Amino acid sequence: MDSHQLTHEIIGAAIEVHRLLGPGLLESAYEECLCHELTLRKLGVQRQVPVPVVYKEVKLECGYST
């Protein structure tokens, strides 16, 4: 699958989750449903993957982590 197709699938999954759940829930609910929707679409999912934050060439310890 090329990057255009992958992007199309991810955005479609996010729209489907929003369409069914609507606004106003906690982020964790949307995360759970989006992971499920992506899995249904046979896409690999990793949750809460650590991402470093680099600011002005300095790696900060405030990155997202598990």
C-alpha positions in Angstrom: 0.0 0.0 0.0 1.5 3.4 -0.9 1.4 6.4 1.3 -1.6 7.9 -0.4 -3.7 4.8 0.1 -2.5 4.5 3.7 -3.4 8.1 4.4 -6.9 7.5 2.8 -7.5 4.5 5.1 -6.3 6.3 8.3 -8.5 9.4 7.6 -11.4 7.2 6.7 -11.1 5.3 9.9 -10.9 8.5 12.0 -14.0 9.8 10.2 -15.9 6.6 10.8 -15.1 6.7 14.5 -16.2 10.4 14.8 -19.3 9.7 12.8 -20.4 6.9 15.1 -19.3 8.4 18.4 -19.7 12.1 17.8 -17.9 14.7 19.9 -17.5 15.0 23.7 -15.9 11.8 24.8 -12.5 11.3 26.5 -9.5 10.9 24.3 -9.0 7.4 25.6 -12.4 6.3 24.1 -11.5 7.6 20.7 -8.1 6.0 20.9 -9.6 2.6 21.7 -12.2 2.9 18.9 -9.7 4.2 16.3 -7.3 1.3 17.1 -10.1 -1.2 16.7 -11.2 0.5 13.4 -7.6 0.4 12.0 -7.3 -3.3 13.0 -10.6 -4.0 11.2 -9.0 -2.4 8.1 -6.0 -4.8 8.5 -3.6 -2.0 9.4 -0.9 -2.5 12.1 -1.4 -0.4 15.2 1.0 0.6 18.0 -0.4 2.6 20.9 1.3 5.3 22.9 4.7 5.0 21.1 7.3 7.2 22.7 8.2 10.2 20.6 11.1 12.4 21.5 10.7 16.2 21.6 13.6 18.1 20.1 13.5 21.9 20.5 16.3 24.1 19.1 18.5 21.0 18.7 18.0 20.0 22.3 16.3 16.7 23.1 13.9 17.3 25.9 12.7 14.7 28.4 9.1 15.8 28.1 8.4 13.5 25.0 5.4 11.4 24.9 6.0 8.0 26.5 4.2 4.9 27.7 
